């Protein structure tokens, strides 16, 4: 007997005498006759054993599948790919990260369309997983949700009173994340810590599975998913190794069946208003500037107009209130323990900074969810409006002769609002990193790293190695500025750093900067200026020839030939 309650797309795959061969093959891998007559729910899993962010996602998937079965559906799990930003950082492999976002979206689309799923749960763990799977959900527009695998717990490192390796019996214990390891690399290169201290940081920073604990891209986009409504608020923020993770994942499995039966599609959830709500959350939390890239790409999937200017407008009116790393004190686990996204949503709604009216995958509006907020007494992670970290949001958009399409700057974690310095030119991340390691950077310099954009890289790799190395050298971290057509994003570590569009490979003005020019960042005026006459910039660009594409075939070449500007979300067409 056919159960058609919520079973729509998969009827074409599993119902009727003509589908006996398909059913036979599915029964061959363990599905029963009864299973195949229920709604079929795809489980897109980004599991991998290459890195902690996704290592535990098989367990998450099992709990989700249990919830689906209990709610009357049949889960069918499949894998898509993932690239660990943290592991590949500082190598050629990091170019694959942003490209993987497109491959993830495309592969989830292919498997879902090919198998006519009635609903879809995407389980994501690392930076490009969240936007890639949300893009697929928006593109497919069938009932679905994105579930975050959760953040890692902080490690614990023993240090002496002077911050150095302690004598026996004299140590204190501090929390440590991968951020401190990258900073330790810079300190080690500068001779400020020993081999033993670097080893201590390396050995303790990642105590188990989960995504990087600071408000880097993974946690930023997981939070954005909650405010978009496409991720179940509070459930998705449960840390990776929390005792509550299995129950939260099982509950998400039950939610997808509610969405399937109600016929609620992502286009009803992800709206212009919910995108603005996600932007407000990013600004209030000091989130990664990668959110600009990814939210524009998600909006594009649903033909919703969204530009870099929207981010600046919302950031300007939204105080920065979450004291999270990399610029602050706390990590994602602390945010969840403080009350999580329901508390932040309530803060923003109380100040009139959210719409909160669109439906979410929980069946409630964001406004309804905020009304259920349970704030932990005395928590210091999500500040109240009387004590913001800054009166405006954690990111700004600059325009000017160096950034006609915009320059995204993360202002969370530092107080500088104006900087003029001497340009130091590097045509790759590697060249800049070696200069930092070799002590060739001076205070007040502006480090310009170009030909690392979406096409020039290709892949717009993120440069945590460079920013962390500078952060490890105090005399530089408070004085230098950085500029790239690649990405610094959540990795700015409280430095003044921006990424510009258009990129050098496409003849953007960043290609016209010469060693010794001066560049001015003016945050209050929202300008980024190369202090060179316009005629001279034009002449330089006319005589500049970009390097030949680094890849002639394969996925990198396909990406180079089809990717848009970063200001358009670096989407492929």
Order of alpha helices (4+ residues) and beta strands (2+ residues): alpha-alpha-beta-alpha-beta-alpha-alpha-beta-alpha-beta-beta-beta-alpha-alpha-alpha-alpha-alpha-alpha-alpha-alpha-alpha-alpha-alpha-beta-beta-beta-alpha-beta-alpha-alpha-beta-beta-beta-beta-alpha-alpha
